[in-house]
Amino acid sequence: MSSTEVPFKISVSDDQLDLLRKKLDLVTFPDELENAGWRYGAPLSDIKRLVARWKDGYEWRAEEAKLNEELPQFTRDIEVKGHGTLNIHYVHKKSEVENAIPLLFVHGWPGSFIEVRKILPLLVQASPNGKFPSFHVVAFSLPGYGFSEAPRKPGFAIEQHAEVGHKLMLALGYNEYVTQGGDWGSAITRKIALKYGGKYSKAWHTNMASGVRPTFTSHPISYLQYLVRPFTAEDKAGYERTMWFQQEGRGYFMEQSTQPQTLGYSLADSPVGLLAWIYEKLVNWTDGYPWTDDEVLTWISIYQFSRAGPAANTRIYFEYMHSKDAAPGALAAGMPTIPMGVSRFPKELAVLPKSWMSHTYNNIVFVGEHASGGHFAAHEKPELLVGDLRKMFGKKGPVYGVVTGKTGYVRSKRGAERAKL
Amino acid sequence: MSQTTSASNTETPFKISVLDSQLDLLRKKLDLVTFPDELEDVEWRYGVPLADMKRLVARWKDGFDWRAEEKKLNEELPQFTRDIEVMEHGRLNIHYVHKRSTLETAIPLLFVHGWPSSITDVQKILPLLVQTSENGDFPSFHVVAFSLPGYGFSEAPKKSGFAAKHYAEIGNKLMLALGYDEYVTQAGDWGRLITYTMAQIYGGKHLKAWHTNMPGGTPPNFTSHPILYVQSLFEPFTAAGKAERERRIKFDREGRGYFAQQASQPQTLGYSLSDSPVGLLAWIYEKLITWTDAYPWTDDEVLTWVSMYYFSRAGPAASLRIYYEVTHSPDGPTGSAKNPPRIPMGASYFPKEPGNGPKSWSRAVGNLVFESEHDSGGHFAAHEKPDELVDDLRNMFGRKKWGKGKHGPAFGVVSGSNGFQPEST
């Protein structure tokens, strides 16, 4: 089967916009407790304000046009073992630097391909004096998200998403590449590193690598260290954040990983329900990021107008929890060997001591630590994230030249020599 | 008849009367329904099947007659409202069913529902409970069933922190206000925690015995219950114990998503359930099917149950908060084990009840004097197995027949109202 690329522009139909308007006109809001703040979920005043904006003021057509301008998009068919052919939507932008490093960006939930929006120009940018490397960037919509087709059969888990990402890079002519991912993108790029690492994927970077707590049997030295060494202030803050997420923040995970279809009826039928479901994460998972209402609504619209509808995206949780990857000890049992880079942000959802990362991750060659930022690193802290990638892959970095012949710099004689090392 | 405390008697007869504008809005929303996609051949594995939803929504749009259902409910369930003052939360207007037996000395019984139930849960057992026996074969009951605050047509709490002891206070004050200084209770789901708490606080003085179809419990410890502790060690090795354990593990793994969400971010979920009747239908219907034992729900039955949430006074979001409040309260969802209730307790075990654990756990909950095991039935016992549940209550509170055998273990707990004609000496 030939995988022919077709240029793509987001073009939501007038019917969809009309239906949305009709539903918003009929919106029924819940009550709320006095002084509830954020304790019980997204506050009523926030949601009312966002809905008012959505009804009047928010211009989807303008946002759509902007997205199409900024993000060159395409679709092509990709065959996935056991699942037939899926039509995959993706962003692809090449740097003017010919030997830029091919980089696959993988989003998660409730993210989308638009998470690449801010880092894209920085990544493809050519450095005037060869100060930093450039990247060719590919960012696909996970099947069931954005404008990618959704899987039709059960069992489409991390391995299958990884297969899509990998095959896409090969189809685009990038036999060797690197990856960047957070949220599900972290699990998926980890799987890519595991399955395709060495030969194809040469190095991987993630902003979500928490590791696991050592036990005496699993990591005796680490465990003993953890007993005697006092926690730093950062460790303590990270621990509190991690505990908050475990105790108050996992309801969505529990529902989406067990009864996603039941939830799906709400998300498909109520734009306001979908808005609240996602908005809560946009605020809780970020570090005081100053979302504008339009920014939020654009993020939600990608879900509202997604090709497969708002229910399909939740299934990745179910598939993952019912796959071998979720079995206890699975992470520690199979670790990638290719070089890995991590960026740590204080408001990520699981923030554990740095040393614990080595319990489930191998060959960590780069760690970038930051004093602010949360889960959606590419959106909240694009300069910091790109800064880390430039350090990791740059001339002085630990994996400079890891992709054969593609150092990310304009090729000079010296550069060509170094690249061969 | 004692008239107690709180506000003056504000009892007002009540009939459910949903506005035309509410029905109209519902129709408009149903006309715009957008269904999700679905994976091939998955049936119930990922949640409610699309075919079920489409069928139910089609019926809801055309065929389901809410006005007829409303009329039936009003006919079968005599309803009232009254104000009840609750510690720390001010006055709440409480909606309840109250039906007296023709027998003056019937046993006053408070029925407490849970989620996703409502007063519809008492519909089938009500006529059986108030029924009198010509030959004095079984006891008769006066029945009270209130809508929990935030459910049905009861007002919802306005402030944080409305937890078990507050619901318990309402139950007790309502019974006292109705002139029932002593009474018994029957409950499952949240009603179980609420009546457990009532038994702890008001047990002996007002609440004289309590019965539950979801005894639940926590693992007994050796110091407080040495025999039950030993029993709990052997339970997993019996056939019944193995089956129970598998069911419990499966439920913990696959069936607690709703609980986790409702106990942590109920408001977030509330936007969906308020705005989309179809979303609400799916959310509740999933439990009506998965928590029952092949109960043959008709579509209209399902839609009536869901309508009680859709048209509730406070809206569907308010009903979720009990999960958050109780989970964040010091005693949690099972209640404090520190002060176990001493009044007589009855338990009915139904095999498909997801909220139960091993028998040893249930036996450690309180002063268990009555147990009844059934070979079919699930979580909504009063709705699925009304005859069996009422039989259990009749046996628990019953009298020995023709001078033979024994009285029921809770016979005569309510002074002067044992459910039978007073005998001439």
Interface residues (C-beta under 8 A of the other chain):
Chain A: L19 K22 K23 L26 V27 T28 F29 P30 D31 E32 L33 E34 N35 A36 R39 Y40 G41 A42 P43 L44 I47 A150 P151 R152 K153 P154 Q247 E248 G249 R250 G251 Y252 F253 M254 E255 Q256 S257 T258 Q259 P260 Q261 T262 L263 G264 Y265 S266 L267 A268 D269 S270 V272 G273 L274 L275 A276 W277 E280 A308 G309 P310 A311 A312 R315 F318
Chain B: L25 K28 K29 L32 V33 T34 F35 P36 D37 E38 L39 E40 D41 V42 R45 Y46 G47 V48 P49 L50 M53 A156 P157 K158 K159 S160 R253 E254 G255 R256 G257 Y258 F259 A260 Q261 Q262 A263 S264 Q265 P266 Q267 T268 L269 G270 Y271 S272 L273 S274 D275 S276 V278 G279 L280 L281 A282 W283 E286 A314 G315 P316 A317 A318 R321 Y324
